[in-house]
Amino acid sequence: MNEKICVVGLGEIGKEVFKEISKTKGKENVFGVDINKEVLKDFLEKGYSVGEVAPKSDVYIICVYLTNQVEKVINSLDLSLNPLISIDSTILPGTSKKVIEWKQKEKREFDYVLFPHRFNPSDSKHHIFNLDRIMGAENDKALKRALNFFSQFMDIKNIHTFSLEITELSKPVENAYRFMEIAIAEQLKMSCEKKGISFEDLRTAASTKWNINILEAREGISGKCLPKDTQLINEFFLDNDLFKAGFEFNEKYMEWLKEKN
């Protein structure tokens, strides 16, 4: 019998996970959940199985946006099949510990893993399952089950396993680090213009060194992931003055752009 798979959250990441898994397992064996009726309508018209409520499943892949949404989804799931629950979402450090404590207290049966997404829009070389990713699990049993499941979609040599604590921290740190790289470029661009120096020429010249890559400075750091995840790190590492300064640099840069225009 084919295992029933449910992907919860069909946003930017979740819809790609849903489509990739459906290619391998078949649209009839993968169910997508979202509250956005327009998203559901679009998938229904393309022959996918979707709805607003998660059905009883063997595997749940959670791709919602916020930590409290992850916790709410887990509380709402039908766990009667002793499912594998894989969290693709970026979550506040400490959330996995809370989930496992809740599981033990309420005597719920499921295997829990954290498998943070990595995805670069419009980049086929770094999509959902064709790149290096990290995974943390509550125990060896859950890890073995998750690796066996995801080996259907990707080479498990590209899955690097760490503790849940490190896995939780890694994803927001990745984005916070990226945030800081852009903030450095923004600060440098402002400084160059004040001195009458070409920022583009300077970044091109400096980036000829093999281990230097000064990023572009565009319209400021906005969007969903980078600011949110950097804030998660600021909340976790309270003495993390450098990343906090990055927020200030970005705000200053965006104000500077407004004044220029």
Helices and strands as residue ranges (DSSP letters): E 5-8, H 14-25, G 27-29, E 30-33, H 37-45, E 49-51, E 59-62, H 67-76, E 84-87, H 95-105, E 111-114, E 133-137, H 140-150, G 156-158, E 159-161, H 164-195, H 199-206, H 225-236, H 241-260
